Amino acid sequence: MSDDIILARRMRDALPIFIAVACLGLALLIAAMLYLGRDVLVPIALAILLSFVLAPLVRMLQKIHLPRSIAVLSAVLVAAVGLVLLGFVVFGQIAQLASDLPRYQTNMQEKIRSVREVTASSGAFSRAFDMLQNLGEQLQAPTADKAVAPDPGIAPAQPEVLTKPVPVEVRETGSGPLGTLTAVLSPLLHPLASVGLVLIFAIFILIQREDLRNRFIRLAGSEDLQRTTAAIDDAARRLSRLFLTQLGLNAGFGLVIGIGLWIIGVPSPALWGILAGALRFVPYVGAVISAVLPLGLAVAVDPGWSMLFWTAILFVVVEPIVGHAIEPLVYGHSTGLSPIAVIVAATLWTFLWGPIGLVLATPLTVCLVVLGRHVERLKFLDILLGDRPALSPRQIFYQRMLAGDPDEAVQQARDFLRERALATYYDDVALEGLRLAQEDIARGAITTDRLEILKDSIQGLVDDLATIEGPLPTHRGAVGAEAAAAVESIGPDRIAADLVRRREDMHPDWRGRTPILCVAGQGTLDLAVATMLGQLFSKHGLATRVVTPDEIAQDPPPFTEEDGIALVCFSYLDALSTVHIRYAARRLRRSVPGKPKVMVGLWRQRDPSTLETLRRATSAEVLATSLHQALAAAIDLSDKPVRPAQP
């Protein structure tokens, strides 16, 4: 073997490592750029989010025939006035609170003393309070006085040793109106400059919206212009609606908190309401953080404990109502982010951009996920950060069965059955998953041990679903993320899934003990599909008996007149030879009393011309390729006699 071939193989083997290192280096480079450029990028990010919020207002103003520039300036002016008024309220409340805080010191000391008396029996609590008290005394002690106080044990030093001339330089202070104005405005210059940058960026983004969209389409891929344009427009509408709705909900949350704190009597209620509305943009912990300061202030203000109690009740009641009742009704179950993605994004953006990054973490990550769902080149963002399952429903089902974890699959199935019928789950989830399994079995990709685990898991799932009340959706309770995604991707139930037959409504030929005989094929998974089909028939009012090829080969056949078999259904996940199917159908027609009709289920065959050829070759009355078709055909046949009346 030549050195060139060996070198080429080594480079090919090392290629994944090089790719991983390159991706890591690119990620670190992007993080460094975000961190170093935060003074510019933070205003741009805020401007983009503000443009999403103001876009509906701009469109509304344009509908009344205002020019684009006037509409944009008017919308931004409204936002600027709102921010200024909000700032005045916040600063006024902070100034009022700062002036009132010394009055609450006595209440705090009394509270600490009372808590200490209650917990005096506990040594740990007592030591903790002593430590806090000593620490407070040390911090409040006049250190300057201690430094100059003479020690009675030491003789006073000589004046010439202690006194040393200190040079004094007299400078003119910047007192006067101009100096006072400079001292007041200096701390405000940076926030005002940031707000100005945000508003300027927002104006240009709104004015140049179409041009920016076209440039992004060119970057995302202009080969399929129609699809990319539709995706970008849809993403922009979704983000605008999401952020506007979230802003409205959080503002409403802050308003309710502010009014509630005002009724309770907590000082500066407007400040805490604004803080609660802003912090609620922080996922999971924002509302909890916003409650800390009002609770501490309630302890300091009220001589008793009632204000603390009612403040805690206010937050405990309002947050679950908004988060778990109103939000799902307004914009769905979630923001579209997985919980782990929310936590990671909050940590990352906080590290890069500080507190403002914590507030922007969820909106920025939502932007990335929406773009990932609509732009093919960015699809990895949706996979990494979105709350949609990374695998399709059939892949999830197959994976659970392979892993020998039917309990998790059963929970997913029960969640699914709250919204869709049993027939839809078996047909569009379970049967599709078994088709994947059959493909792996056909190419020898599954070991014998794994195959046994697969079969046992499927049987456990079917046995558990046999205990459900009926085949129709219950519409009760919350639906998990995986089940919700499966419901969304599969769509509505088909007509047959909603039909349940009653015994008195069927033809007399179908009122036997088991009017349907479901015969499994000889394939590895044929019995599993036959069991699903039999359970489906039974729950729709058509009693079914499931048998294996060995059972029907008995002599004499285990069938009697009392069974009242009207339909024999053969189930094949992987179709065998036509001769075998025709032979099995003829044999059962001869051995089953009453000469029932024959249905053949070929669950992997989809070609129409091949199906018609197979139907004629097998002499079957019905040829089905899905469980829905088989169920609909059986329900339709149950109205008719098994054998037409003789003339």
C-alpha positions in Angstrom: 0.0 0.0 0.0 1.5 3.4 -1.0 2.2 6.2 1.4 -0.3 8.4 -0.5 -3.2 6.0 0.1 -2.3 5.7 3.8 -2.1 9.5 4.1 -5.5 9.9 2.3 -7.1 7.4 4.7 -5.7 9.0 7.8 -6.9 12.4 6.6 -10.4 11.0 5.9 -10.5 9.5 9.4 -9.3 12.7 10.9 -11.8 14.8 9.0 -14.6 14.7 11.6 -12.1 15.9 14.2 -11.1 18.8 12.0 -14.7 19.7 11.4 -15.5 19.6 15.1 -12.5 21.8 15.9 -13.4 24.2 13.2 -17.0 24.5 14.5 -15.7 25.1 18.0 -13.4 27.7 16.8 -16.1 29.4 14.8 -18.4 29.4 17.9 -15.7 30.9 20.1 -15.0 33.6 17.4 -18.7 34.5 17.3 -18.9 34.6 21.1 -15.9 36.9 21.2 -17.4 39.2 18.6 -20.7 39.4 20.5 -18.8 40.1 23.8 -16.4 42.7 22.4 -19.1 44.4 20.2 -21.8 44.5 22.9 -21.9 48.3 23.0 -23.0 48.3 19.4 -24.8 45.0 19.1 -27.1 45.4 22.1 -28.7 48.6 20.7 -29.1 46.8 17.3 -30.7 43.8 19.0 -33.1 46.0 21.0 -33.9 48.0 17.8 -34.7 44.7 15.9 -37.1 43.6 18.7 -38.6 47.1 18.8 -39.2 47.0 15.1 -41.1 43.8 15.4 -43.3 45.4 18.0 -43.9 48.6 16.0 -44.3 46.9 12.6 -48.1 46.4 13.1 -48.5 50.1 14.1 -46.6 51.2 11.0 -48.7 49.1 8.8 -51.9 50.5 10.4 -50.7 54.0 9.8 -49.8 53.2 6.2 -53.3 51.9 5.6 -54.7 55.4 6.3 -52.4 56.6 3.4 -49.6 58.1 5.5 -46.2 57.9 3.8 -43.8 55.3 5.0 -41.4 57.8 6.6 -44.1 59.6 8.5 -45.7 56.4 9.7 -42.3 55.1 11.0 -41.4 58.4 12.7 -44.9 58.5 14.3 -44.6 55.0 15.6 -41.1 55.5 17.0 -42.2 58.8 18.5 -45.0 57.0 20.4 -42.5 54.4 21.6 -40.0 57.2 22.7 -42.7 59.1 24.6 -43.8 55.9 26.3 -40.2 55.1 27.3 -39.7 58.7 28.6 -42.9 58.6 30.7 -41.9 55.2 32.0 -38.5 56.5 33.0 -40.0 59.5 34.8 -42.2 57.2 36.8 -39.4 54.8 37.7 -37.0 57.6 38.8 -39.8 59.3 40.8 -40.7 56.1 42.5 -37.0 55.4 43.3 -36.4 58.9 44.7 -39.6 58.6 46.9 -38.5 55.2 48.1 -35.0 56.3 48.9 -36.3 59.2 51.1 -38.7 56.9 52.9 -36.3 54.0 53.7 -34.9 55.5 56.9 -38.3 55.5 58.4 -38.6 51.7 58.1 -35.4 50.9 60.0 -37.2 50.7 63.4 -39.7 48.2 62.0 -36.9 46.0 60.6 -35.1 46.0 64.0 -38.3 45.0 65.8 -38.9 42.2 63.2 -35.4 40.9 63.7 -35.8 41.1 67.5 -39.1 39.2 67.4 -37.9 36.5 65.1 -34.8 36.1 67.3 -37.0 35.7 70.4 -39.1 33.1 68.6 -36.1 31.1 67.5 -34.1 31.6 70.7 -34.4 27.9 71.5 -32.6 27.0 68.3 -28.8 27.5 68.7 -28.2 27.7 65.0 -30.7 30.5 64.4 -29.5 32.3 67.5 -25.9 32.2 66.4 -26.8 33.4 62.9 -28.7 36.4 64.3 -25.8 37.2 66.7 -23.4 37.1 63.7 -25.5 39.4 61.6 -25.9 41.8 64.5 -22.2 41.9 65.2 -21.4 42.4 61.5 -23.8 45.3 61.3 -22.3 46.9 64.4 -18.8 46.6 62.9 -19.9 48.1 59.6 -21.6 51.0 61.3 -18.7 51.7 63.7 -16.9 55.0 63.1 -13.6 53.8 61.9 -12.1 57.2 61.7 -12.9 57.9 65.4 -11.3 54.6 66.4 -8.1 55.5 64.5 -7.6 58.8 66.4 -8.8 57.6 69.9 -5.9 57.5 72.4 -5.0 54.3 74.1 -4.9 54.8 77.9 -2.1 52.2 78.2 0.3 54.1 76.0 1.9 57.4 76.8 1.1 60.2 74.5 3.6 60.8 71.8 5.7 63.9 71.4 4.1 66.6 69.3 7.1 66.8 67.0 6.7 63.1 66.2 3.0 63.1 65.6 2.6 66.4 63.8 3.9 66.6 60.3 3.1 69.3 57.9 0.7 68.2 55.2 0.8 70.0 51.9 -2.5 71.5 51.0 -3.5 72.4 47.5 -6.5 74.7 47.0 -8.5 74.1 43.8 -11.6 75.8 42.6 -14.5 73.4 42.6 -16.9 73.3 39.7 -19.7 74.8 41.8 -22.4 76.8 40.1 -25.3 76.0 37.8 -23.1 74.5 35.0 -21.2 72.2 37.5 -24.4 71.0 39.1 -26.0 70.3 35.7 -22.9 68.4 34.6 -22.9 66.3 37.8 -26.6 65.5 37.3 -26.4 64.6 33.6 -23.2 62.6 33.6 -24.7 59.4 34.9 -27.5 59.7 32.4 -25.5 60.2 29.3 -24.7 56.5 28.6 -28.4 55.3 29.0 -29.7 58.2 27.0 -27.1 57.6 24.2 -28.1 53.9 24.2 -31.8 54.8 23.9 -31.0 57.2 21.1 -29.1 54.5 19.2 -32.0 52.1 19.7 -34.5 54.5 18.3 -32.3 55.5 15.4 -31.6 51.9 14.4 -35.4 51.1 14.7 -36.2 54.0 12.4 -33.8 52.7 9.7 -34.9 49.1 10.1 -38.6 50.0 9.7 -37.9 52.2 6.7 -35.6 49.8 5.0 -37.6 46.7 5.9 -38.1 45.4 2.4 -34.5 46.0 1.4 -33.2 44.2 4.5 -35.6 41.3 3.8 -34.3 41.0 0.2 -30.7 40.9 1.4 -31.5 38.3 3.9 -33.3 36.2 1.2 -30.1 36.4 -0.9 -28.0 35.2 2.0 -30.5 32.4 3.0 -30.8 31.2 -0.6 -32.4 32.7 -3.6 -32.7 29.5 -5.7 -36.3 28.9 -4.5 -37.4 32.6 -4.3 -41.1 31.9 -3.7 -40.5 29.5 -0.8 -37.8 31.7 0.8 -39.9 34.8 0.5 -43.0 33.1 2.0 -40.8 31.7 4.8 -39.3 35.1 5.7 -42.6 36.9 5.6 -44.3 34.2 7.7 -41.4 34.3 10.2 -41.6 38.1 10.5 -45.4 38.0 11.1 -45.0 35.3 13.7 -42.3 37.1 15.6 -44.1 40.4 15.4 -47.3 38.8 16.8 -45.4 36.9 19.4 -43.4 39.8 20.8 -46.4 42.2 20.7 -48.5 39.6 22.6 -45.7 38.9 25.1 -45.3 42.6 25.6 -49.0 43.0 26.2 -49.2 40.1 28.6 -46.2 41.2 30.6 -47.5 44.7 30.7 -50.8 43.4 32.0 -49.0 41.3 34.6 -47.1 44.3 35.8 -50.3 46.4 35.9 -52.1 43.8 38.0 -49.1 43.5 40.3 -48.8 47.3 40.7 -52.6 47.7 41.4 -52.5 44.8 43.9 -49.5 46.2 45.7 -51.2 49.6 45.8 -54.3 48.1 47.4 -52.1 46.1 49.9 -50.2 49.3 50.8 -46.7 48.5 49.7 -44.8 51.7 48.9 -43.8 52.6 45.3 -46.3 50.1 43.7 -45.7 51.6 40.2 -42.0 50.8 40.5 -42.6 47.2 41.4 -45.3 46.8 38.7 -42.9 48.0 36.0 -40.1 45.8 37.4 -42.4 42.8 37.4 -43.5 43.4 33.8 -39.9 43.8 32.7 -38.5 40.8 34.6 -41.2 38.6 33.3 -39.3 38.5 30.0 -36.7 36.5 32.0 -37.9 32.8 31.7 -38.9 30.8 34.7 -37.3 33.0 37.4 -38.3 36.5 36.3 -41.5 36.6 38.2 -39.8 35.1 41.3 -37.0 37.7 41.2 -39.6 40.6 40.8 -41.3 39.4 44.0 -38.2 39.6 46.2 -38.0 43.3 46.7 -41.7 43.9 47.3 -41.7 41.1 49.9 -38.7 42.6 51.7 -40.2 46.1 51.6 -43.5 44.6 53.0 -41.5 43.2 56.0 -39.9 46.6 56.6 -43.0 48.7 56.3 -45.6 46.7 58.2 -45.2 46.4 61.9 -47.1 43.1 61.6 -46.9 40.3 59.1 -50.2 40.8 57.2 -48.6 42.9 54.4 -46.0 40.2 53.7 -48.7 37.5 53.6 -50.9 39.4 51.1 -48.0 40.3 48.9 -46.9 36.7 48.7 -50.5 35.6 47.9 -50.6 38.2 45.1 -47.6 36.9 43.3 -48.5 33.2 44.0 -52.0 33.7 42.5 -51.3 36.0 39.5 -48.2 34.4 38.0 -49.8 30.9 37.6 -52.9 32.4 36.1 -51.0 34.3 33.5 -48.4 31.6 32.8 -50.6 28.5 32.7 -54.1 29.8 31.8 -53.8 33.0 29.7 -50.6 32.4 27.8 -51.6 29.1 26.3 -54.9 30.6 25.2 -53.2 33.6 23.6 -50.2 32.2 21.8 -50.1 28.4 22.3 -48.4 26.1 24.7 -45.0 27.8 24.8 -42.7 30.2 23.0 -41.4 27.4 20.9 -38.2 26.9 22.9 -37.1 23.8 24.8 -36.6 24.3 28.6 -32.9 23.4 28.4 -32.5 25.9 25.5 -34.1 28.6 27.5 -31.7 28.0 30.4 -28.6 27.8 28.2 -29.6 30.9 26.2 -30.2 32.9 29.4 -26.8 31.9 30.8 -25.0 32.5 27.5 -26.6 35.9 26.8 -26.1 37.0 30.4 -22.4 36.2 30.2 -22.0 38.0 26.9 -24.2 41.1 27.5 -24.9 41.3 31.2 -28.3 42.0 32.7 -29.7 43.3 29.4 -28.7 39.9 27.9 -30.8 38.1 30.5 -33.9 40.1 29.4 -33.1 39.6 25.7 -32.2 35.9 25.9 -35.7 34.5 25.2 -36.7 37.0 22.4 -33.3 36.6 20.6 -33.4 32.8 20.9 -37.0 32.8 19.6 -35.8 34.7 16.5 -33.2 32.1 15.9 -35.6 29.2 16.2 -38.2 30.8 13.9 -35.6 31.4 11.3 -34.4 27.8 11.7 -37.9 26.5 11.0 -38.3 28.5 7.8 -34.8 28.7 6.3 -33.4 25.3 5.3 -29.7 26.3 5.9 -30.6 27.3 9.5 -32.6 24.2 10.3 -30.0 23.1 12.9 -31.1 26.0 15.1 -34.6 24.6 15.3 -33.3 21.2 16.1 -30.9 22.4 18.8 -33.1 25.1 20.4 -36.8 24.4 19.5 -39.3 22.5 21.6 -40.4 20.4 18.6 -39.2 16.7 18.9 -36.0 16.1 16.9 -37.5 12.8 15.6 -40.8 12.2 13.7 -43.6 10.5 15.6 -42.9 7.2 13.8 -39.2 7.4 14.6 -39.9 8.1 18.2 -42.2 5.1 18.4 -39.7 2.9 16.8 -36.9 4.1 19.1 -39.0 3.6 22.2 -39.7 0.0 21.1 -36.1 -0.7 20.3 -35.0 0.7 23.6 -37.4 -1.6 25.4 -39.2 1.3 27.0 -42.9 0.8 26.3 -44.0 2.8 29.4 -42.8 6.1 27.8 -44.4 5.1 24.5 -47.7 4.4 26.3 -47.6 7.8 28.0 -47.1 9.4 24.6 -49.9 7.4 23.1 -52.3 8.3 25.9 -51.4 12.0 25.4 -52.0 11.6 21.7 -55.4 9.8 22.3 -56.6 12.9 24.2 -56.7 14.7 20.8 -57.0 11.9 18.2 -58.6 8.6 17.8 -57.0 5.2 18.4 -57.2 4.3 14.7 -55.2 7.4 13.9 -52.5 6.5 16.4 -52.2 2.9 15.2 -52.2 3.9 11.6 -50.1 7.0 11.5 -47.7 6.4 14.4 -47.4 2.7 15.3 -47.8 1.2 11.9 -45.4 3.7 10.3 -42.9 2.9 13.1 -43.3 -0.8 12.4 -42.6 -0.2 8.7 -39.3 1.3 9.7 -38.6 -1.8 11.8 -39.5 -4.1 9.0 -37.0 -2.3 6.7 -34.2 -2.8 9.3 -35.2 -6.4 9.7 -35.2 -7.0 5.9 -31.6 -5.7 5.7 -30.4 -7.6 8.8 -29.7 -4.5 10.9 -31.4 -5.8 14.0 -29.9 -8.5 16.2 -32.0 -11.5 17.6 -31.9 -10.1 21.1 -33.0 -6.7 20.0 -35.7 -8.1 17.9 -37.2 -10.0 20.9 -37.1 -6.7 22.9 -38.9 -5.0 20.0 -41.6 -7.6 19.9 -42.1 -7.6 23.7 -42.3 -3.8 23.8 -44.9 -3.7 21.1 -47.0 -6.4 22.8 -46.8 -4.5 26.1 -47.9 -1.3 24.4 -50.9 -2.9 22.7 -51.9 -4.7 26.0 -51.8 -1.4 27.9 -53.9 0.5 25.3 -56.5 -2.3 25.5 -57.5 -0.7 28.8 -58.5 2.6 27.4 -62.2 3.4 27.6 -62.9 3.8 23.9 -61.4 4.5 20.5 -62.5 8.2 20.3 -60.4 11.1 21.6 -61.1 12.2 25.2 -60.1 15.9 24.9 -59.1 15.9 28.6 -55.9 17.1 30.2 -52.7 18.7 28.9 -50.8 17.2 26.0 -47.0 16.7 26.1 -44.7 18.3 23.6 -44.1 15.1 21.7 -47.7 14.2 21.5 -48.7 17.8 20.5 -46.1 17.7 17.7 -47.4 14.4 16.5 -51.0 15.7 16.5 -49.9 18.8 14.5 -48.0 16.8 11.9 -50.5 14.1 11.4 -53.6 16.2 11.1 -57.3 15.4 11.8 -58.9 12.0 12.2 -60.5 10.3 9.1 -64.1 9.5 9.0 -63.9 5.8 10.0 -62.1 6.7 13.2 -65.3 8.2 14.6 -67.7 5.3 13.8 -68.5 2.9 16.6 -71.0 0.1 15.7 -73.7 -1.2 18.0 -74.7 -4.9 17.9 -78.3 -4.1 17.1 -77.4 -1.9 14.2 -75.4 -4.6 12.3 -76.8 -7.2 9.9 -77.8 -10.4 11.7 -74.9 -12.2 9.9 -72.5 -10.0 11.9 -74.0 -10.6 15.3 -72.0 -13.7 16.1 -69.6 -14.2 19.0 -66.6 -13.1 16.9 -67.7 -11.9 13.5 -64.1 -11.0 12.4 -61.2 -13.4 12.3 -57.9 -11.6 12.0 -55.1 -13.9 10.8 -51.5 -12.8 11.2 -49.0 -13.5 8.5 -45.7 -15.4 9.0 -43.5 -12.3 9.2 -41.7 -11.3 12.3 -44.0 -8.3 13.1 -47.2 -9.5 11.4 -48.7 -10.7 14.7 -48.1 -7.3 16.3 -50.0 -5.5 13.4 -52.8 -8.1 13.5 -53.2 -7.6 17.2 -53.5 -3.8 16.7 -56.1 -4.3 14.0 -58.1 -6.8 16.0 -58.1 -4.4 19.0 -59.2 -1.6 16.7 -62.1 -3.7 15.3 -63.2 -4.7 18.8 -63.2 -1.2 20.2 -65.4 -0.1 17.2 -68.0 -2.6 18.0 -66.8 -5.5 15.8 -65.7 -8.4 18.0 -62.5 -9.9 16.7 -60.4 -13.0 17.3 -56.7 -12.8 16.4 -55.0 -16.1 15.4 -51.6 -17.2 14.1 -50.8 -19.3 11.1 -50.1 -22.3 13.4 -53.6 -22.1 14.8 -55.4 -22.1 11.5 -53.3 -25.1 10.4 -54.9 -27.3 13.1 -57.0 -30.2 12.1 -59.9 -29.9 12.6 -59.9 -26.0 12.4 -60.7 -24.3 15.7 -63.8 -22.6 14.4 -67.5 -23.3 15.0 -70.9 -22.0 13.9 -71.3 -20.2 17.2 -68.3 -18.0 16.3 -70.4 -16.4 13.5 -67.3 -15.5 11.5 -68.4 -13.0 8.7 -65.0 -11.6 7.7 -61.5 -13.1 7.6 -58.8 -10.5 7.5 -55.2 -11.5 6.6 -52.5 -9.1 7.9 -49.1 -8.8 6.2 -46.6 -6.1 7.0 -44.3 -7.4 4.4 -46.2 -9.0 1.5 -45.2 -12.6 0.7 -46.0 -14.3 -2.6 -49.4 -14.0 -4.2 -49.7 -17.7 -4.4 -49.3 -18.1 -0.6 -52.0 -15.5 0.1 -54.4 -17.0 -2.4 -53.8 -20.5 -0.9 -54.4 -19.3 2.7 -57.6 -17.5 1.6 -59.0 -20.5 -0.2 -58.2 -22.8 2.7 -59.9 -20.6 5.3 -63.0 -20.2 3.1 -63.3 -24.0 3.0 -62.6 -24.5 6.8 -64.6 -21.6 8.3 -68.3 -22.2 8.5 -70.5 -19.8 6.6 -68.0 -19.0 3.8 -67.0 -15.5 5.1 -65.7 -12.6 3.0 -62.0 -12.1 2.8 -60.0 -9.0 3.4 -56.2 -8.8 2.8 -54.1 -6.1 4.5 -50.8 -5.3 2.8 -49.5 -2.6 5.0 -46.4 -1.7 3.0 -47.8 -1.9 -0.5 -48.8 1.5 -2.0 -48.7 1.1 -5.8 -52.4 1.2 -7.1 -51.7 -1.0 -10.1 -50.0 -3.6 -8.0 -52.8 -3.6 -5.5 -55.4 -4.2 -8.1 -53.4 -7.1 -9.5 -53.1 -8.6 -6.0 -56.8 -8.2 -5.3 -57.7 -10.2 -8.4 -55.0 -12.8 -7.8 -56.1 -13.4 -4.1 -59.9 -13.3 -4.9 -60.3 -11.0 -1.9 -63.4 -8.7 -1.5 -61.3 -6.0 0.1 -57.6 -5.1 -0.2 -56.4 -2.6 2.4 -53.1 -0.8 2.8 -53.9 1.1 6.0 -55.8 0.3 9.2 -58.2 3.1 8.4 -59.1 1.5 5.1 -59.6 -1.9 6.8 -61.7 -0.4 9.6 -63.9 1.6 7.1 -64.4 -1.5 4.9 -65.3 -3.7 7.9 -67.8 -1.1 9.2 -69.3 -0.8 5.7 -69.6 -4.6 5.3 -71.3 -5.0 8.7 -74.5 -3.5 7.2 -74.6 -6.2 4.6 -75.2 -10.0 4.6 -72.2 -12.3 4.3 -73.9 -14.1 1.4 -76.4 -12.4 -0.8 -79.9 -13.9 -0.7 -80.5 -16.4 -3.4 -83.1 -15.4 -6.0 
